[in-house]
Every structure is written in structure tokens, then in C-alpha cells.
């Protein structure tokens, strides 16, 4: 269900809805919240496959090179999985801080990969805008952890 919500949110935020003063809707990377939350909630074998499918969806939707978002989401998932034991049980401010650092790392790595692929640096203001737009997914990550982290009866 969260993966379908991420796809729906991506589609809704990409619509061309006229806003006052010439503003446009932000375009955050919604599956980032899932790539960070799923290793903390309950690591499973299916989560990487669903993240890969979400990454492929983003690759096709945004016109990125095939595997670009898949690689970036898998790196966030893998790093979060590796440091899972340090994050679980911490205060939510610490978890949110680590999530913000993962968002920053995601966009730095994405900018580096785009530069290597295209041979030129992307518009850094646009990258910063999308990174700040992705910060609105912090409450989504918070909601996912709050809803599902203690739902696993193995840890009670």
C-alpha cells in the first residue's frame, strides 16, 4: 500500500496545476521515505524488489537513465539497513536527522552520477529545490515508522 501511495503522490505532484504567482507544485522523491523506513520497520526480501520497481517507475516517469533511481534508492536502503541497529530505538529527532542526511546524500550522489553520465553539471538550483521539496517526506517517514514499527509482534 505505501508503494502505491508513493506512485499516486508522484503522479499528483507532477500535474501542471496553476498556482498563484506562477508557482508550481514541488516534485519530491516520495519513494525515499520507503527506502529509509522499510529497513527500520521490518527488513524483508520483498522490499528491495518493490523499491527497484519504484525506481524503474521513476526512471521512466522522469526520463532518467535506466537504473538511475533504482541504484540511488538501493543505496539508501542498503546504508539504512547497515546502520539499522543504531537507529532503531532512538528518539524521533535523531531518526529524522539521519533521514535528512540520507536525503542530502541521495541528491549529492545523484548529482555526481548525473554529472558523470551527461558530462556536465546539472542545474544546482534545481537539484536544491528538489532536495528541499523532498524534505516534506519527513512526516511521511515519521508516519510509516509510527504506524508499522511497533506492529511487528516478534519484538513485543
MOQUI-V693447 format. One line per field, one symbol per residue. phi: phi as a letter, one per 40 degrees, with the letter a starting at -180 (. if undefined). psi: psi as a letter, one per 20 degrees, with the letter a starting at -180 (. if undefined). Layout:
phi=???
psi=???
This chain:
phi=.cccccccccccccccccbcggcbccbccccccccccccccacaccdcccccccccdcdcccgcdcgcccccccccccccccbdccccgccccccccccccccccdccccccccccccgacccccccccccccccccccccccdcccbccccccbb
psi=ghghhggghgggiiqmpprqkjqrqqmrnhihhghhgghhfoprhhghgghgghghghghgikrqpighggghhggggghhhjghhgpirqhhgghghghhhgghghghhgghhghgijqprohhhghghghhiiiighgggggghgigjioihj.
